[in-house]
Amino acid sequence: MSYTIVSDVCEAKADCIPVCPVDCIKWAEDGSSKKKNTKGTDYTYIENDTCIDCGACLAACPVEGAILDEWKPEMQKV
Protein backbone atom coordinates (compact mmCIF):
# COMPACT_ATOMS: atom_id res chain seq x y z
CA MET A 1 0.00 0.00 0.00
CA SER A 2 1.11 3.57 -0.51
CA TYR A 3 -0.12 7.05 0.14
CA THR A 4 -2.03 9.14 -2.41
CA ILE A 5 -1.55 12.76 -3.41
CA VAL A 6 -4.94 14.15 -4.37
CA SER A 7 -4.01 15.99 -7.55
CA ASP A 8 -6.80 18.55 -7.42
CA VAL A 9 -6.07 19.45 -3.77
CA CYS A 10 -2.28 19.74 -4.09
CA GLU A 11 -1.03 23.34 -4.03
CA ALA A 12 2.57 22.71 -5.18
CA LYS A 13 4.12 23.49 -1.79
CA ALA A 14 6.44 20.51 -2.41
CA ASP A 15 7.25 20.05 1.30
CA CYS A 16 6.69 16.34 0.66
CA ILE A 17 9.50 15.92 -1.88
CA PRO A 18 12.59 16.46 0.31
CA VAL A 19 11.29 14.31 3.20
CA CYS A 20 10.64 11.20 1.11
CA PRO A 21 13.38 8.67 1.93
CA VAL A 22 12.91 6.73 -1.33
CA ASP A 23 12.36 9.61 -3.77
CA CYS A 24 8.93 8.38 -4.89
CA ILE A 25 7.26 11.81 -5.11
CA LYS A 26 7.53 13.41 -8.53
CA TRP A 27 6.19 16.45 -10.33
CA ALA A 28 3.48 15.60 -12.84
CA GLU A 29 4.92 16.64 -16.17
CA ASP A 30 3.84 16.76 -19.76
CA GLY A 31 7.02 16.76 -21.76
CA SER A 32 9.17 19.65 -20.56
CA SER A 33 6.49 21.50 -18.57
CA LYS A 34 4.65 20.72 -15.34
CA LYS A 35 1.00 19.75 -15.51
CA LYS A 36 -1.62 21.92 -13.79
CA ASN A 37 -4.55 20.72 -11.68
CA THR A 38 -8.08 22.14 -11.66
CA LYS A 39 -6.88 24.99 -9.41
CA GLY A 40 -4.22 25.91 -11.96
CA THR A 41 -1.27 24.88 -9.78
CA ASP A 42 1.51 22.39 -10.42
CA TYR A 43 1.08 19.13 -8.55
CA THR A 44 3.01 16.08 -7.47
CA TYR A 45 2.22 12.39 -7.44
CA ILE A 46 3.48 9.29 -5.63
CA GLU A 47 4.97 6.34 -7.47
CA ASN A 48 3.07 3.46 -5.85
CA ASP A 49 5.70 0.84 -6.68
CA THR A 50 8.42 2.80 -4.89
CA CYS A 51 6.52 4.13 -1.85
CA ILE A 52 7.42 2.40 1.44
CA ASP A 53 4.38 3.73 3.32
CA CYS A 54 6.44 5.69 5.86
CA GLY A 55 4.09 8.67 6.22
CA ALA A 56 6.79 11.34 5.99
CA CYS A 57 4.94 13.10 3.16
CA LEU A 58 1.69 13.24 5.09
CA ALA A 59 3.44 14.72 8.13
CA ALA A 60 5.22 17.35 6.02
CA CYS A 61 2.34 18.51 3.85
CA PRO A 62 0.75 21.79 5.04
CA VAL A 63 -2.32 21.40 2.80
CA GLU A 64 -5.16 19.61 4.54
CA GLY A 65 -6.50 16.72 2.47
CA ALA A 66 -3.75 16.84 -0.16
CA ILE A 67 -2.28 13.51 0.93
CA LEU A 68 -4.30 10.47 1.95
CA ASP A 69 -2.95 7.61 4.05
CA GLU A 70 -4.32 5.03 1.63
CA TRP A 71 -3.86 4.18 -2.03
CA LYS A 72 -6.57 5.74 -4.21
CA PRO A 73 -5.09 5.94 -7.72
CA GLU A 74 -8.26 7.46 -9.17
CA MET A 75 -7.56 10.64 -7.14
CA GLN A 76 -3.98 10.99 -8.34
CA LYS A 77 -3.32 12.20 -11.87
CA VAL A 78 0.03 11.33 -13.39
MDAnalysis code that builds the backbone (N, CA, C; Angstrom):
import MDAnalysis as mda
import numpy as np

u = mda.Universe.empty(234, n_residues=78, atom_resindex=np.repeat(np.arange(78), 3), trajectory=True)
u.add_TopologyAttr("name", ["N", "CA", "C"] * 78)
u.add_TopologyAttr("resid", np.arange(1, 79))
u.add_TopologyAttr("resname", ["MET", "SER", "TYR", "THR", "ILE", "VAL", "SER", "ASP", "VAL", "CYS", "GLU", "ALA", "LYS", "ALA", "ASP", "CYS", "ILE", "PRO", "VAL", "CYS", "PRO", "VAL", "ASP", "CYS", "ILE", "LYS", "TRP", "ALA", "GLU", "ASP", "GLY", "SER", "SER", "LYS", "LYS", "LYS", "ASN", "THR", "LYS", "GLY", "THR", "ASP", "TYR", "THR", "TYR", "ILE", "GLU", "ASN", "ASP", "THR", "CYS", "ILE", "ASP", "CYS", "GLY", "ALA", "CYS", "LEU", "ALA", "ALA", "CYS", "PRO", "VAL", "GLU", "GLY", "ALA", "ILE", "LEU", "ASP", "GLU", "TRP", "LYS", "PRO", "GLU", "MET", "GLN", "LYS", "VAL"])
u.atoms.positions = np.array([
    [0.839, -1.188, 0.000],
    [0.000, 0.000, 0.000],
    [0.878, 1.244, 0.000],
    [0.387, 2.303, -0.570],
    [1.107, 3.567, -0.507],
    [0.134, 4.691, -0.207],
    [0.673, 5.861, -0.083],
    [-0.125, 7.050, 0.138],
    [-0.582, 7.592, -1.213],
    [-1.510, 8.545, -1.190],
    [-2.032, 9.144, -2.412],
    [-1.956, 10.653, -2.305],
    [-1.455, 11.310, -3.332],
    [-1.545, 12.761, -3.414],
    [-2.769, 13.078, -4.254],
    [-3.716, 13.783, -3.664],
    [-4.938, 14.153, -4.369],
    [-4.585, 15.322, -5.296],
    [-4.509, 15.035, -6.561],
    [-4.012, 15.992, -7.555],
    [-4.733, 17.333, -7.507],
    [-6.041, 17.312, -7.385],
    [-6.804, 18.554, -7.422],
    [-6.820, 19.306, -6.095],
    [-6.199, 18.753, -5.057],
    [-6.074, 19.447, -3.771],
    [-4.654, 19.988, -3.595],
    [-3.680, 19.340, -4.195],
    [-2.277, 19.737, -4.087],
    [-2.103, 21.199, -4.504],
    [-1.282, 21.929, -3.738],
    [-1.025, 23.338, -4.028],
    [0.439, 23.609, -4.362],
    [1.175, 22.593, -4.737],
    [2.567, 22.714, -5.183],
    [3.497, 23.282, -4.123],
    [3.213, 23.051, -2.855],
    [4.120, 23.492, -1.788],
    [5.414, 22.693, -1.841],
    [5.311, 21.418, -2.224],
    [6.444, 20.512, -2.411],
    [7.202, 20.195, -1.129],
    [6.613, 20.424, 0.030],
    [7.252, 20.049, 1.296],
    [7.419, 18.538, 1.391],
    [6.640, 17.799, 0.638],
    [6.687, 16.340, 0.661],
    [7.926, 15.779, -0.041],
    [8.405, 16.460, -1.051],
    [9.500, 15.921, -1.876],
    [10.795, 15.697, -1.083],
    [11.305, 16.681, -0.357],
    [12.593, 16.457, 0.313],
    [12.541, 15.490, 1.501],
    [11.365, 15.217, 2.050],
    [11.287, 14.312, 3.202],
    [11.110, 12.857, 2.812],
    [10.840, 12.582, 1.558],
    [10.637, 11.202, 1.112],
    [11.968, 10.456, 1.078],
    [12.101, 9.388, 1.871],
    [13.383, 8.675, 1.930],
    [13.688, 7.817, 0.698],
    [12.688, 7.570, -0.148],
    [12.913, 6.728, -1.328],
    [12.671, 7.466, -2.643],
    [12.508, 8.775, -2.574],
    [12.358, 9.612, -3.767],
    [11.219, 9.148, -4.681],
    [10.055, 8.860, -4.084],
    [8.925, 8.383, -4.891],
    [7.920, 9.477, -5.236],
    [8.174, 10.711, -4.812],
    [7.261, 11.814, -5.114],
    [7.853, 12.629, -6.251],
    [7.068, 12.758, -7.299],
    [7.529, 13.414, -8.525],
    [6.558, 14.501, -8.943],
    [7.061, 15.457, -9.713],
    [6.189, 16.454, -10.330],
    [5.488, 15.812, -11.521],
    [4.208, 16.067, -11.656],
    [3.476, 15.604, -12.836],
    [3.902, 16.497, -13.997],
    [4.402, 15.871, -15.042],
    [4.917, 16.639, -16.167],
    [4.341, 16.142, -17.491],
    [4.275, 17.062, -18.406],
    [3.842, 16.758, -19.760],
    [4.950, 17.237, -20.688],
    [5.855, 16.350, -20.975],
    [7.018, 16.763, -21.758],
    [7.969, 17.576, -20.902],
    [8.218, 18.802, -21.288],
    [9.169, 19.645, -20.559],
    [8.496, 20.621, -19.591],
    [7.171, 20.579, -19.478],
    [6.488, 21.496, -18.566],
    [5.657, 20.723, -17.543],
    [5.436, 21.350, -16.395],
    [4.649, 20.716, -15.340],
    [3.167, 20.811, -15.668],
    [2.446, 19.756, -15.313],
    [1.003, 19.748, -15.506],
    [0.341, 20.617, -14.444],
    [-0.838, 21.101, -14.725],
    [-1.623, 21.920, -13.793],
    [-2.878, 21.157, -13.391],
    [-3.312, 21.344, -12.144],
    [-4.551, 20.720, -11.684],
    [-5.723, 21.660, -11.931],
    [-6.895, 21.317, -11.417],
    [-8.084, 22.138, -11.665],
    [-7.991, 23.511, -11.012],
    [-7.092, 23.682, -10.034],
    [-6.875, 24.988, -9.406],
    [-5.841, 25.816, -10.163],
    [-5.227, 25.207, -11.170],
    [-4.224, 25.906, -11.958],
    [-2.824, 25.861, -11.370],
    [-2.594, 24.988, -10.373],
    [-1.266, 24.876, -9.783],
    [-0.580, 23.594, -10.239],
    [0.742, 23.603, -10.171],
    [1.510, 22.386, -10.418],
    [1.126, 21.390, -9.331],
    [1.381, 20.124, -9.572],
    [1.084, 19.130, -8.546],
    [2.045, 17.964, -8.636],
    [2.133, 17.236, -7.544],
    [3.014, 16.076, -7.468],
    [2.178, 14.801, -7.430],
    [2.871, 13.683, -7.563],
    [2.216, 12.385, -7.439],
    [3.186, 11.415, -6.782],
    [2.664, 10.317, -6.279],
    [3.478, 9.295, -5.631],
    [3.554, 8.069, -6.527],
    [4.785, 7.586, -6.731],
    [4.974, 6.337, -7.469],
    [4.655, 5.189, -6.511],
    [3.551, 4.521, -6.733],
    [3.069, 3.461, -5.849],
    [4.082, 2.337, -5.676],
    [4.754, 1.958, -6.749],
    [5.695, 0.836, -6.685],
    [6.927, 1.133, -5.837],
    [7.235, 2.407, -5.634],
    [8.423, 2.799, -4.894],
    [8.119, 3.177, -3.448],
    [6.917, 3.660, -3.188],
    [6.521, 4.131, -1.849],
    [6.672, 3.019, -0.808],
    [7.242, 3.371, 0.350],
    [7.423, 2.396, 1.436],
    [6.428, 2.631, 2.574],
    [5.457, 3.513, 2.355],
    [4.376, 3.730, 3.315],
    [4.893, 4.252, 4.663],
    [5.843, 5.184, 4.616],
    [6.442, 5.687, 5.859],
    [5.665, 6.832, 6.487],
    [4.890, 7.581, 5.692],
    [4.086, 8.673, 6.224],
    [4.800, 10.016, 6.325],
    [6.053, 10.082, 5.895],
    [6.794, 11.345, 5.985],
    [6.124, 12.449, 5.169],
    [5.596, 12.104, 4.010],
    [4.938, 13.099, 3.161],
    [3.693, 13.673, 3.824],
    [2.914, 12.806, 4.423],
    [1.692, 13.236, 5.092],
    [2.013, 14.188, 6.240],
    [3.032, 13.881, 7.008],
    [3.436, 14.722, 8.131],
    [3.966, 16.078, 7.664],
    [4.606, 16.123, 6.503],
    [5.224, 17.353, 6.019],
    [4.276, 18.270, 5.261],
    [3.220, 17.721, 4.705],
    [2.339, 18.515, 3.846],
    [1.489, 19.498, 4.661],
    [1.546, 20.803, 4.318],
    [0.754, 21.794, 5.039],
    [-0.679, 21.955, 4.511],
    [-1.004, 21.247, 3.436],
    [-2.319, 21.401, 2.795],
    [-3.241, 20.271, 3.253],
    [-4.241, 20.617, 4.009],
    [-5.162, 19.607, 4.538],
    [-5.876, 18.879, 3.405],
    [-5.821, 17.549, 3.446],
    [-6.505, 16.721, 2.467],
    [-5.736, 16.475, 1.187],
    [-4.520, 17.025, 1.068],
    [-3.755, 16.843, -0.162],
    [-3.129, 15.464, -0.244],
    [-2.859, 14.851, 0.911],
    [-2.275, 13.512, 0.926],
    [-3.145, 12.610, 1.789],
    [-3.492, 11.455, 1.239],
    [-4.304, 10.467, 1.945],
    [-3.420, 9.316, 2.404],
    [-3.750, 8.728, 3.533],
    [-2.952, 7.612, 4.055],
    [-3.446, 6.266, 3.542],
    [-3.894, 6.257, 2.307],
    [-4.317, 5.032, 1.630],
    [-4.116, 5.228, 0.135],
    [-4.082, 4.129, -0.595],
    [-3.860, 4.176, -2.030],
    [-5.175, 4.325, -2.753],
    [-5.375, 5.460, -3.415],
    [-6.569, 5.738, -4.214],
    [-6.103, 6.315, -5.557],
    [-5.675, 5.460, -6.466],
    [-5.089, 5.938, -7.725],
    [-6.019, 6.799, -8.556],
    [-7.316, 6.648, -8.387],
    [-8.259, 7.457, -9.166],
    [-8.230, 8.927, -8.774],
    [-7.639, 9.260, -7.614],
    [-7.563, 10.641, -7.140],
    [-6.222, 11.288, -7.466],
    [-5.333, 10.517, -8.058],
    [-3.985, 10.988, -8.336],
    [-3.729, 10.946, -9.843],
    [-3.597, 12.123, -10.435],
    [-3.317, 12.204, -11.869],
    [-1.816, 12.159, -12.085],
    [-1.407, 11.433, -13.089],
    [0.031, 11.328, -13.391],
    [0.321, 11.976, -14.718],
])
